[in-house]
Amino acid sequence: MTDHQRVLSFENGFNFRELGGYKTINGESLKWGKLVRSAHLSYFTRAEQRKLYGYGVRTVVDFRSTSEVAAYPDQLDPRMKYMRIPVFDNDITDSNVGIEEARRVYSKDPQAGFKRMMDVYHQFVTDEQAQAAFHRFFQVLCLHAGEGATLFHCSAGKDRTGLAAIYLLSALQVPSQTIYEDYLLTNKASVKRIEQRLRFAVKTGLGENYWHSIYDLSTTNQCYYNQAISLINSNYGGMQEYLRNVLQISDTMIDQLRYLYLEG
């Protein structure tokens, strides 16, 4: 690959992004064509499945719950290895919230969606199942790097996937500002999907409160990011301590990750 792109284009997918090229504090760079993050792959055509395989993706890690996967199963080239590592047993991010549930929860308070996401990010950091899932994710990255690129995703590729990227980039010693910018890039890489959800929100006739909540549920936000980082700093002593003591990412695993995914 010579013309590297940060945001990858797939007609029937969204929020596809390369992690290659990000610089570390030591002047190394993440290898291109090794780590990809995205939203779900349930609408992929055969041609897009082949395109993703041709890009080098050999392992797909799916952070979604059982119900999300049942409703929107990934459509993958059969040569790819699919691994499901559910962060939660149910979709607490409400990525695919139904109209009746939305009417009940989100049409009365314009801050309902925002409050929901702030609570979700608290659970990401403190919940034992989520912690175990992210540990397993690191194990997969260590074990399957030799087979090609690893793609990791949830429904929208922004929250569970976003935290996974934050942890991974932190372990590789990418500067915090770069990690934050990568987190927010979801909003640019998901414009079509966000606009579709907002148009639908208007059509439902549930009012402006509902529209605001759908916007907050569909986007990344500095407040969500700060919620996670502040908890990690105040409750666990900082990101490196959190990775080591809570996610149980050993020094050996981090050395292996740096060997596998960094260059120069």
C-alpha positions in Angstrom: 0.0 0.0 0.0 1.4 3.4 -1.0 -1.5 5.8 -0.8 -2.5 5.3 2.8 -5.9 6.6 3.9 -7.1 7.1 7.4 -10.8 6.8 6.6 -11.7 3.9 4.3 -14.6 3.9 1.9 -17.2 1.2 1.8 -20.6 1.9 0.3 -22.5 -0.4 2.7 -20.5 0.3 5.8 -19.4 3.4 7.8 -16.8 4.6 10.2 -14.0 2.5 8.7 -10.7 3.7 9.8 -7.0 2.8 9.7 -4.9 3.1 12.8 -1.7 2.9 10.8 0.6 5.9 10.8 -0.1 7.3 14.2 3.2 8.3 15.9 4.2 7.2 19.4 5.9 9.4 22.0 9.2 7.6 21.1 9.0 8.5 17.4 7.8 5.1 16.2 4.7 4.7 14.0 1.9 2.2 13.9 2.2 -0.1 10.9 -0.3 0.4 8.1 -2.6 -2.4 7.1 -2.6 -4.1 10.5 -5.3 -2.5 12.7 -8.7 -1.4 11.4 -11.7 -0.1 13.4 -15.3 0.1 12.0 -19.0 -0.1 12.6 -20.9 -3.4 11.9 -20.5 -5.2 8.6 -24.0 -6.6 8.2 -24.8 -4.9 4.8 -21.6 -5.9 3.0 -22.0 -7.2 -0.5 -19.8 -10.1 -1.8 -17.7 -7.5 -3.6 -17.1 -5.6 -0.4 -16.3 -8.7 1.5 -13.6 -9.5 -1.1 -12.4 -5.9 -0.9 -12.0 -6.1 2.8 -10.1 -9.4 2.4 -8.0 -7.8 -0.3 -7.1 -5.0 2.1 -5.5 -7.7 4.3 -8.1 -8.2 7.0 -8.0 -11.8 8.3 -9.5 -11.5 11.8 -12.7 -9.7 12.8 -13.4 -9.0 16.4 -17.1 -8.2 17.2 -17.8 -6.4 20.5 -21.6 -6.6 20.1 -24.2 -8.4 22.3 -26.0 -11.5 21.2 -29.2 -9.7 20.3 -27.3 -7.1 18.1 -25.4 -9.9 16.3 -28.7 -11.8 15.7 -30.4 -8.8 14.3 -27.5 -7.6 12.1 -25.0 -10.4 11.5 -21.7 -9.5 9.9 -21.3 -10.5 6.2 -17.8 -11.7 5.9 -15.5 -13.5 3.4 -15.4 -17.1 4.6 -11.6 -17.0 4.7 -11.7 -14.5 7.6 -11.7 -15.6 11.2 -14.6 -14.2 13.2 -14.3 -13.7 16.9 -17.1 -12.3 19.1 -16.1 -10.7 22.4 -19.2 -9.1 23.9 -18.4 -6.1 26.1 -21.9 -6.4 27.6 -24.7 -8.9 27.4 -27.0 -6.3 26.0 -26.6 -3.2 23.9 -26.4 -0.5 26.6 -25.2 2.1 24.1 -28.7 1.9 22.4 -27.0 1.9 18.9 -30.2 0.2 17.5 -32.8 1.5 19.9 -36.4 0.8 18.7 -39.0 3.5 18.2 -41.2 2.4 21.1 -38.3 2.3 23.6 -37.1 5.7 22.2 -40.5 7.2 22.7 -40.6 6.1 26.3 -37.1 7.0 27.2 -35.9 9.9 25.0 -38.9 12.1 24.1 -39.3 13.8 27.4 -35.8 15.1 28.4 -33.4 16.7 25.8 -30.5 15.5 28.0 -31.7 11.9 28.2 -29.4 10.6 25.5 -26.4 12.5 26.8 -27.0 11.2 30.4 -27.4 7.7 29.0 -24.0 7.9 27.3 -22.3 9.4 30.4 -23.5 6.4 32.4 -22.5 4.0 29.6 -18.9 5.3 29.7 -18.8 4.9 33.5 -19.8 1.2 33.0 -17.2 0.7 30.3 -14.5 1.6 32.7 -15.8 -0.1 35.9 -17.7 -3.2 34.7 -15.9 -6.5 35.2 -17.3 -8.0 32.0 -16.2 -5.1 30.0 -12.8 -5.2 31.5 -12.5 -9.0 30.8 -13.6 -8.3 27.2 -11.0 -5.7 26.6 -8.4 -8.0 28.1 -9.4 -10.8 25.6 -9.2 -8.2 22.8 -5.5 -7.6 23.6 -4.9 -11.4 23.7 -6.4 -11.7 20.2 -4.1 -8.9 18.9 -1.1 -10.7 20.3 -2.1 -14.1 18.9 -3.4 -13.3 15.4 -1.2 -10.5 14.1 0.8 -12.8 11.9 -2.3 -13.8 10.0 -2.9 -10.3 8.6 -4.9 -7.2 9.7 -7.3 -7.3 12.6 -10.6 -5.4 12.3 -12.5 -4.6 15.5 -16.0 -3.2 15.7 -19.3 -2.8 17.5 -22.6 -1.5 16.0 -21.6 2.1 15.3 -17.9 1.7 15.8 -17.7 4.6 18.3 -18.1 3.6 21.9 -17.0 0.0 22.6 -14.7 0.3 19.6 -13.7 3.7 20.7 -12.6 2.5 24.2 -10.8 -0.5 22.6 -8.8 2.0 20.4 -8.1 4.3 23.4 -6.7 1.4 25.4 -4.7 0.0 22.4 -3.2 3.3 21.4 -2.4 4.1 25.0 -0.6 0.7 25.4 1.4 1.6 22.2 2.3 5.0 23.8 0.5 7.2 21.2 0.2 10.7 22.6 -3.1 11.5 24.4 -4.0 14.3 22.0 -3.7 11.9 19.0 -5.9 9.3 20.8 -8.5 12.0 21.5 -8.5 13.1 17.9 -8.9 9.6 16.7 -11.9 9.1 19.1 -13.6 12.2 17.7 -12.9 11.3 14.1 -16.0 9.0 14.4 -18.2 12.1 13.8 -16.6 12.9 10.5 -16.4 9.2 9.4 -20.1 8.6 10.3 -21.8 11.7 8.8 -24.1 9.8 6.5 -25.3 7.5 9.2 -25.7 10.3 11.8 -27.7 12.4 9.2 -29.9 9.4 8.5 -30.7 8.8 12.1 -31.5 12.5 12.6 -33.8 12.6 9.6 -35.6 9.6 10.9 -35.9 11.3 14.3 -37.6 14.3 12.7 -40.0 12.1 10.8 -41.1 10.3 14.0 -42.7 13.5 15.2 -41.5 12.9 18.8 -40.2 16.4 19.0 -36.9 18.3 19.6 -36.1 16.5 22.9 -36.0 13.2 21.0 -33.9 14.7 18.2 -31.3 15.9 20.7 -31.1 12.5 22.4 -30.7 10.7 19.1 -27.8 13.1 18.2 -26.1 12.5 21.6 -26.6 8.7 21.1 -25.2 8.8 17.6 -22.0 10.8 18.1 -18.8 10.9 20.1 -18.4 13.7 22.6 -15.5 15.2 24.5 -17.6 14.8 27.7 -17.9 11.0 27.1 -14.1 10.7 26.5 -13.4 12.8 29.6 -15.8 10.7 31.7 -13.7 7.6 30.9 -10.3 9.2 31.3 -11.2 11.0 34.5 -12.5 7.7 36.1 -9.3 5.9 35.0 -7.2 8.6 36.5 -9.1 9.1 39.8 -10.1 5.5 40.5 -7.2 3.5 39.1 -4.1 5.8 39.2 -3.9 6.5 35.5 -4.1 4.8 32.1 -0.9 2.7 32.3 -1.9 1.4 35.8 -5.4 0.7 34.5 -4.0 -1.3 31.6 -1.7 -3.2 33.8 -3.7 -3.8 37.0 -7.3 -3.8 35.8 -7.2 -5.0 32.2 -4.3 -7.3 33.2 -2.2 -6.4 30.2 1.3 -7.6 31.2 4.6 -6.0 30.3 5.2 -9.0 28.1 2.0 -8.5 26.2 2.8 -4.8 25.7 6.3 -5.6 24.4 4.7 -8.0 22.0 2.2 -5.5 20.8 4.9 -2.9 20.2 6.9 -5.5 18.3 4.0 -6.6 16.2 2.3 -3.2 15.4 5.1 -0.6 15.5 7.9 0.3 13.1 10.8 2.6 12.9 
